[in-house]
């Protein structure tokens, strides 16, 4: 594989990882917004505490699931830069 083809392949990998991460982040932010609204509601209404606690637990489970998916896709820990991005920088 030529250097140009290798760079193009790495670029596609980085673009996929960035889009996947952006999509998952958007999903989590939507869920976080719901949890926030339930929190404020639970401050004034005791009936809303149980749904808030369930939603908060679910948010944690969603975070774990996304982290596991990242591992399956080979993205590594989401708090670390991807290996593809590091490789792209090294070949530049």
N, C-alpha and C positions, 0 to 999 in steps of 0.2 A: 504494500500500500504506500502510495507516495505521501510525502509530507502534507501536501495540500489536501488530499483525500482524508488523511488522518485528522487534520484540523477541522475539516467539515464535519466529520463523524463526531468529534468531540464537541463541536459547537451544537450539533443537533441534540446530543445527550444533555448538555447544559440547559438548552432551551426547554427540553422535556421536563427536566428536574425543576426548573424555575416555574414552569406553568403548573406542574403538579403541586408544588409547594404553595403557590399563590392560591390555587383552587382550594386546597385543604385549609389554608389560613382564612380564607373568606368564609368557609363553612363554620369554622370554629368561632369566628367573630359574630356570625349570625346567632349561634347558640349562646355565646357569651352575652349578647344583648338581651336575649330572653331571660337568662339567669339574673341579670342585673334588674330587669323590670320586676321579676318575681321577688327579688330581695327587697326592693323598695315597697312592694305591696305587702310583703310579710312583716314589715316593721309596723304597719298599722292594722293589719288583719291577721289574726292568729290562724285562721283557716288556710292561709296561703303559705304557712311555714313548711308543711309537708311537701307540697309541690315544689317549693324552692329547694328543699334538701334533696329531693329526687333529681331535679334538674341539675343541681350542682354535682351530684354523684355521676350523673350521665355525662356531664361535661368532662369530668376526669377520665371516665371510661373511653370517651371519644378521643381524648388526647393520647391515651395509651394505644388505642387502635391505630391512630394515625402514625404514631411512632413505630409500631410493628409493621405497618404497611411500608414505611420508609425503609425499614431494614430489608423487607422482602424485595423491594425495588432496587436495593443496592445503594440507597442514598445515604446510608449510615445515620448517625445521630443528627437530628435536625438542627441541633445547636452548633454543629460543626460545619465548616465549608465542605461542599461535596468534593469527592476525589476527582471527579471529572473537571470541575472548575480549577482545582489545583493543578491538574495535568495540563489544562489549557494554558494556564499562566506559565507553566514551565516550558512549553513548546513555543511560546510567543517570542 
